[in-house]
Amino acid sequence: MNYSSWIYLCFNFLFFSAFPLLGQESRALVEYEKKKMMMKKPIYKASFYTLGCRLNQAETSLISNTFKERNYEIVEYGQPTDVCVINTCTVTEQADAKCRQLVRQVLKRSPDAFVAVVGCYAQMGAEALRRIEGIDLIVGTEEKMAVADFIDIPQKLPEPIIRRSKISKTPFTISSVGNYEHATRANLKVQDGCDFMCTFCVIPFARGRSRSRAFWDIQREAIQLVARGHKELVLSGVNIGTYEFEGKTVLDIVKMLETIDGLERIRISSIEPTTISIELVEHMAESEKLCSHFHIPLQSGDDSVLANMRRLYNVAEYVKFLEMIANRIPDVCLGTDVMVGFPGEGEAEFANTHRLLEQLPFAYFHVFPFSERKGTAAVKIEDKVEVHTKKERSEILRNLSREKKTHFYQQQLGKSVKVLMEEQNEPGWFQGFTDNYVKVGVPTDCDLSNEFVEVELKEISQKNLAIGEILNTY
């Protein structure tokens, strides 16, 4: 039995025998994490690069930890390395091209590096990856978390090994903990896959159908992350609102996490509008730990485009729900995703989207030009939009997003807010985030990393940073 398997069995015993008591277990895990840091001298170096979404970031941190447990030294991407793992995305054509570029960059810096490409592009484009010189290992969705198990001695191979098995449809566990040595917030994967089958989206093919992580296993990793010093956890997944494990929902995850000593904040990443319960909204309005922040994808503000996308709501339903949230939760930060240039989006349809984004109380939005993906239903939809038109529309909406963020930040001026400080972005300045996702900078020479600070917001900088004055530290 290898080291990681032994650890995994120990945690199974701990949680099945003691769940849900957290006091003594939390303290024991703190001591365990301290002891685990005292490892013998590493013999190989490993670096990692993440393409795509927050879930990919969460998975990379978990994979990184499996290498650390195998006595690898984790180095920054771009530094000389023995192994480089690229966790890929295939949502857009640009993500595919970026992967190919990264492989060439790695080998230019470390010609003898063992290159492993894992994740969504490995699942969907294994044959294309096979033709890229320098790749040694290609691991699809189902086995990517075990990539370290497939590397005995990291040395170049004459041709890549491909591991691309059928994606499971059952609940899952993860025998690792996220490695976030230089980050204040930590991502916590709770769900994977999607059943919604939007016509533009390749995710159900790249990641499989919706499945949930075992509730007790989420708790186990959360306690370990807090023991490592993380005060904020971000719930991550493809479609986290569909989480269901033995009758537990995403709201049950939140309530469980709120009982963990030392965990001060819980943030929900992107969540589909049709999966948000009224109970979750009400809980956010009252909770002291659940951040007042929803990122709810819209995709389009035109009903005909939404229908062609096969989204599960119309504009009126989305507006009603979003306004309910804004009225129920004071100062809530509302963000969204919007796609431009979907087939059939003419000037009138785009104008509807622009008008809706102007009217709704968004603090920001992420803008994505439509990218046709092989195998999706959108490929068959006619009336394609020209590339230059998509670029123009993207820029228009990104400018609007910047205006909306400035307006939201201005609404916060004069308020006293609690900020979790993250990093010193330049000498004499520290920055962090409020619970409603306002990025705050304060002048100080003190090291405030991972500390909560009470700040009065004074002004907005040209870089859309809320400048504050420290009132108190906690």
C-alpha positions in Angstrom: 0.0 0.0 0.0 1.5 3.4 -1.0 1.6 6.5 1.2 -1.4 8.3 -0.3 -3.6 5.2 -0.1 -2.7 4.8 3.6 -3.6 8.4 4.2 -6.9 8.0 2.4 -7.9 4.9 4.5 -7.0 6.8 7.6 -9.3 9.6 6.7 -12.1 7.3 5.8 -11.9 5.7 9.2 -11.8 9.1 10.9 -14.9 10.5 9.2 -17.0 7.4 9.3 -16.3 6.8 13.0 -16.5 10.4 14.2 -18.7 12.4 11.6 -20.0 15.0 12.2 -18.0 16.1 15.3 -15.4 18.6 14.3 -13.6 20.0 17.4 -11.1 17.3 18.2 -10.8 16.1 14.6 -9.9 19.7 13.5 -7.1 20.0 16.0 -5.8 16.6 15.2 -5.7 17.4 11.5 -3.8 20.6 12.2 -1.1 18.6 13.9 -1.2 16.1 11.0 -0.7 18.8 8.5 2.3 20.2 10.4 4.0 16.8 10.5 3.3 16.2 6.8 5.3 19.3 5.9 8.4 17.8 7.4 9.5 15.7 4.4 12.8 14.5 3.2 14.7 16.3 0.5 12.8 16.2 -2.9 14.5 14.2 -5.7 12.5 15.6 -8.7 10.9 19.0 -9.6 7.4 19.4 -10.9 5.6 22.4 -12.3 2.0 23.0 -13.3 0.0 25.2 -15.7 -3.8 25.6 -15.6 -5.9 26.6 -18.6 -9.6 27.5 -18.2 -12.0 27.6 -15.3 -11.9 27.8 -11.5 -12.6 24.1 -11.4 -9.5 23.4 -13.4 -7.6 25.5 -10.8 -9.0 23.4 -8.0 -8.0 20.2 -9.8 -4.5 21.4 -10.5 -4.0 22.2 -6.9 -5.1 18.7 -6.0 -2.9 17.1 -8.6 0.0 19.2 -7.4 -0.4 17.9 -3.8 -0.2 14.3 -5.1 3.2 15.1 -6.5 4.2 16.8 -3.3 3.3 13.7 -1.4 5.5 11.7 -3.7 8.5 13.8 -2.7 8.5 16.2 -5.7 9.6 19.8 -5.2 6.9 22.0 -6.6 8.3 24.9 -8.7 6.7 27.8 -10.5 5.8 27.3 -14.1 8.7 28.5 -16.3 11.4 27.3 -13.9 13.6 24.4 -14.8 11.6 21.2 -14.1 11.6 17.4 -14.5 7.9 17.1 -14.9 5.3 19.6 -16.2 1.6 18.9 -16.0 -0.7 21.0 -18.2 -4.3 20.9 -17.1 -6.3 21.8 -20.2 -9.5 23.4 -21.3 -11.3 22.8 -24.6 -14.2 25.3 -24.2 -12.8 27.5 -27.0 -10.6 27.0 -30.0 -8.1 29.4 -28.4 -7.7 27.1 -25.4 -6.6 24.3 -27.7 -4.1 26.5 -29.4 -2.8 27.7 -26.1 -2.1 24.2 -25.0 0.1 23.5 -28.0 1.9 26.7 -27.4 2.6 25.8 -23.7 4.1 22.4 -24.6 6.6 24.2 -26.9 7.4 26.7 -24.2 8.1 24.0 -21.6 10.4 22.1 -23.8 12.3 25.3 -24.8 13.1 25.9 -21.1 13.5 22.2 -20.0 14.2 20.1 -23.1 14.3 16.9 -21.0 11.1 17.6 -19.1 8.4 14.9 -19.0 5.3 16.6 -20.3 1.9 15.4 -19.2 -1.3 16.9 -20.7 -4.4 16.2 -18.7 -8.1 17.3 -18.6 -10.7 18.3 -21.1 -8.5 18.7 -24.2 -6.8 15.4 -23.4 -10.3 13.9 -23.3 -11.5 15.4 -26.5 -8.4 15.8 -28.6 -6.1 13.0 -27.6 -5.2 12.2 -31.3 -4.4 15.8 -32.0 -2.2 15.9 -28.9 -0.5 12.7 -29.9 0.9 14.5 -33.0 2.5 17.3 -30.9 6.2 16.5 -30.5 7.4 16.4 -26.9 4.3 15.2 -25.1 4.9 12.0 -23.0 1.6 11.4 -21.3 -2.0 12.2 -22.2 -4.6 11.6 -19.5 -8.3 12.2 -19.9 -11.0 13.3 -17.5 -11.6 10.1 -15.5 -7.9 9.4 -14.5 -6.3 12.9 -14.5 -6.3 13.1 -10.7 -4.0 10.1 -10.6 -1.5 11.4 -13.2 1.3 11.1 -10.7 0.7 7.3 -10.5 1.5 7.0 -14.2 5.0 8.5 -13.8 7.6 6.2 -12.4 10.8 7.9 -13.5 10.3 11.2 -15.3 12.1 10.7 -18.6 11.2 11.4 -22.2 9.4 8.7 -24.1 9.6 7.9 -27.8 5.8 8.4 -28.1 3.1 9.5 -25.7 1.1 7.1 -23.5 -2.6 7.8 -23.7 -5.0 7.0 -20.9 -8.5 8.0 -21.9 -11.1 5.8 -20.2 -14.9 6.0 -20.0 -16.1 8.8 -17.6 -17.9 7.6 -14.5 -21.5 8.6 -13.7 -21.3 7.8 -10.0 -20.5 10.0 -7.0 -16.8 10.4 -6.3 -14.1 11.0 -3.7 -10.7 12.6 -4.0 -7.8 11.2 -2.1 -5.9 14.5 -1.9 -6.1 18.0 -0.6 -5.6 21.2 -2.6 -2.0 22.6 -2.6 -2.4 26.4 -2.3 0.9 27.4 -0.7 0.8 31.0 -2.0 -2.9 31.7 -2.0 -5.3 33.0 0.6 -8.5 31.6 -0.9 -8.7 27.9 -1.7 -11.0 26.2 -4.2 -13.0 23.2 -3.0 -14.3 20.9 -5.7 -17.8 19.6 -4.9 -19.2 18.5 -8.2 -18.3 17.6 -11.8 -20.0 17.2 -15.2 -23.3 18.6 -16.5 -26.6 17.2 -17.8 -28.0 20.5 -19.2 -26.7 20.0 -22.8 -26.6 23.6 -24.0 -26.1 23.7 -27.7 -22.8 25.6 -27.6 -21.2 23.6 -24.8 -18.7 20.8 -25.1 -18.4 20.2 -21.3 -20.9 17.3 -21.1 -18.7 15.4 -23.6 -15.3 16.5 -22.0 -16.3 16.0 -18.4 -19.3 13.7 -18.5 -22.7 13.8 -16.9 -23.3 15.5 -13.6 -22.0 13.7 -10.5 -21.4 14.8 -6.9 -18.6 14.4 -4.5 -19.2 12.5 -1.3 -20.4 14.9 1.4 -18.0 13.5 4.1 -15.1 13.8 1.6 -15.8 17.5 1.0 -15.8 18.0 4.8 -12.5 16.1 5.1 -10.7 18.3 2.6 -12.2 21.5 3.9 -10.9 20.7 7.4 -7.5 20.0 6.0 -7.5 23.3 4.0 -8.4 25.3 7.0 -5.7 23.5 9.0 -3.3 24.8 6.4 -4.3 28.3 7.1 -7.0 29.1 4.5 -9.7 31.3 5.9 -11.9 31.4 2.7 -13.1 28.4 0.6 -14.6 28.7 -2.8 -17.1 26.0 -3.8 -16.2 24.9 -7.3 -17.7 22.6 -9.9 -19.2 22.6 -13.4 -22.8 22.9 -12.3 -22.6 23.1 -8.5 -26.3 23.9 -8.0 -27.2 20.3 -9.1 -25.2 18.8 -6.2 -26.9 15.9 -4.6 -25.4 13.2 -2.4 -27.5 11.0 -0.1 -30.2 13.8 0.1 -27.6 16.6 0.7 -27.7 19.8 -1.4 -25.2 22.6 -1.9 -27.0 24.5 0.9 -26.2 21.5 3.2 -22.5 21.9 2.2 -22.6 25.5 3.1 -24.1 24.8 6.5 -21.6 22.1 7.2 -18.7 24.3 6.3 -20.0 27.0 8.6 -19.4 24.7 11.6 -15.6 24.4 10.9 -13.6 26.4 13.4 -11.2 28.8 11.6 -13.1 29.0 8.4 -14.3 32.6 8.1 -15.7 32.8 4.6 -17.5 30.5 2.1 -17.9 31.7 -1.5 -20.0 30.1 -4.2 -18.4 30.1 -7.7 -20.5 30.3 -10.9 -24.0 28.7 -10.4 -26.8 28.3 -12.9 -29.9 30.4 -12.3 -32.4 27.5 -12.4 -30.4 25.6 -9.7 -30.5 28.3 -7.0 -33.0 27.6 -4.4 -34.9 30.3 -2.5 -33.6 28.8 0.7 -30.0 29.4 -0.5 -30.8 33.0 -1.2 -32.4 33.4 2.2 -29.4 31.8 3.9 -27.0 34.1 2.1 -29.0 37.1 3.4 -28.6 35.9 7.0 -25.3 34.1 7.1 -22.2 35.6 8.7 -19.8 33.3 6.7 -21.5 32.8 3.2 -20.2 35.7 1.0 -22.8 38.0 -0.5 -21.8 37.2 -4.1 -23.5 35.3 -6.9 -22.1 34.7 -10.3 -25.1 33.7 -12.4 -24.6 33.0 -16.2 -27.0 34.9 -18.5 -25.4 34.1 -21.9 -27.8 36.2 -23.8 -30.5 38.9 -23.2 -32.6 37.8 -26.2 -35.2 35.1 -25.9 -34.7 33.7 -29.4 -31.0 33.3 -28.8 -31.6 31.7 -25.4 -34.0 29.2 -27.0 -31.4 28.3 -29.7 -28.8 27.9 -27.0 -31.3 25.5 -25.2 -31.0 27.5 -22.0 -33.6 26.6 -19.3 -35.1 30.1 -18.8 -36.3 33.1 -20.7 -35.3 36.8 -20.2 -38.3 37.6 -18.0 -37.7 34.7 -15.6 -34.0 35.6 -15.3 -34.8 39.3 -14.6 -37.4 38.4 -12.0 -35.0 36.1 -10.1 -32.0 38.4 -10.3 -34.1 41.3 -9.0 -35.4 39.2 -6.1 -31.8 38.4 -5.1 -30.8 42.1 -5.3 -33.8 43.1 -3.2 -33.2 40.4 -0.6 -29.5 40.7 -0.1 -28.2 44.3 0.5 -24.9 45.2 -1.4 -24.8 41.7 -3.0 -22.3 41.4 -5.8 -23.9 40.0 -8.9 -21.8 38.8 -11.8 -22.6 37.0 -15.0 -21.3 35.3 -18.2 -22.5 36.6 -21.6 -21.7 35.1 -25.0 -21.6 37.2 -28.2 -21.8 36.1 -31.7 -23.9 33.0 -31.2 -25.4 31.9 -34.6 -28.5 33.9 -35.3 -27.5 36.9 -33.1 -28.2 39.9 -35.3 -28.0 43.5 -34.5 -31.5 43.5 -32.8 -30.6 40.4 -30.7 -27.3 42.0 -29.6 -29.1 45.3 -28.8 -31.5 43.3 -26.5 -28.5 41.8 -24.7 -26.8 45.2 -24.3 -29.9 46.9 -23.1 -30.6 44.2 -20.5 -27.0 44.3 -19.2 -27.3 48.0 -18.8 -30.6 47.7 -16.8 -29.8 44.8 -14.5 -27.8 45.4 -11.2 -24.7 43.6 -12.3 -21.3 44.5 -10.8 -19.4 42.9 -13.7 -19.6 40.3 -16.4 -17.3 38.0 -18.3 -17.7 38.2 -22.1 -17.0 35.3 -24.4 -17.2 35.3 -28.2 -18.9 32.2 -29.5 -16.4 29.4 -30.4 -17.8 26.6 -32.5 -16.9 23.2 -31.0 -17.1 19.9 -32.9 -19.8 17.6 -31.7 -22.1 20.3 -30.2 -25.6 21.1 -31.6 -24.7 24.7 -32.4 -22.5 23.5 -35.3 -25.6 22.8 -37.3 -27.2 26.2 -36.6 -27.0 28.5 -39.6 -26.6 32.3 -39.8 -23.1 32.4 -38.4 -21.7 35.7 -37.1 -18.5 37.1 -38.6 -15.3 37.1 -36.5 -14.8 40.9 -36.7 -18.4 41.4 -35.6 -17.9 39.2 -32.5 -14.8 41.2 -31.7 -16.6 44.5 -31.9 -19.5 43.3 -29.8 -17.1 41.8 -27.2 -15.3 45.1 -26.8 -18.6 47.0 -26.4 -19.8 44.7 -23.6 -16.4 44.6 -21.9 -16.4 48.4 -21.8 -19.9 48.3 -20.3 -18.7 45.8 -17.7 -15.9 48.2 -16.6 -18.5 50.9 -16.2 -20.8 48.7 -14.1 -17.9 47.7 -11.9 -17.0 51.3 -11.3 -20.6 52.1 -10.4 -20.8 49.2 -8.0 -17.6 50.2 -6.3 -18.8 53.8 -6.0 -21.9 52.6 -4.2 -19.6 51.1 -1.5 -17.7 54.3 -0.8 -17.9 55.6 2.8 -18.8 52.2 4.2 -16.8 50.3 6.7 -16.0 46.8 5.3 -14.1 43.7 6.4 -11.3 42.8 4.0 -9.3 39.6 3.7 -5.9 40.7 2.7 -4.1 38.6 0.1 -1.0 40.1 -1.3 1.3 43.1 -1.6 0.9 44.2 -5.2 3.5 47.0 -4.9 5.7 48.4 -2.1 3.6 50.1 0.5 0.3 48.7 -0.7 -1.7 45.6 0.3 -4.8 44.4 -1.4 -7.6 42.0 -0.7 -11.4 41.4 -1.2 -14.5 42.2 0.7 -17.1 39.4 1.1 -19.1 41.1 -1.8 -16.1 40.9 -4.0 -14.8 44.5 -4.0 -11.1 44.6 -4.6 -9.6 46.9 -1.9 -6.1 48.4 -1.6 -4.7 50.0 1.5 -1.5 51.9 2.1 0.6 50.0 4.7 4.2 48.8 5.3 2.9 45.9 7.4 2.6 42.3 6.2 -1.2 41.7 6.2 -1.2 38.5 4.3 -4.2 36.3 5.1 -5.4 38.8 7.8 -8.8 40.4 8.2 -8.8 44.2 8.3 -11.6 46.6 8.9 -11.4 49.3 6.2 -13.3 52.5 5.3 -13.6 52.8 1.6 -12.5 56.3 0.4 -12.1 56.5 -3.4 -11.8 54.5 -6.6 -8.5 54.4 -8.4 -8.1 54.5 -12.2 -7.4 50.7 -12.1 -10.9 50.1 -10.5 -9.4 49.4 -7.1 -11.3 50.6 -4.0 -8.8 52.6 -1.9 -9.4 52.4 1.8 -8.1 53.5 5.2 -7.4 50.8 7.9 -9.7 51.2 10.9 -8.9 48.0 12.8 -7.2 44.6 12.4 -8.7 41.4 13.8 
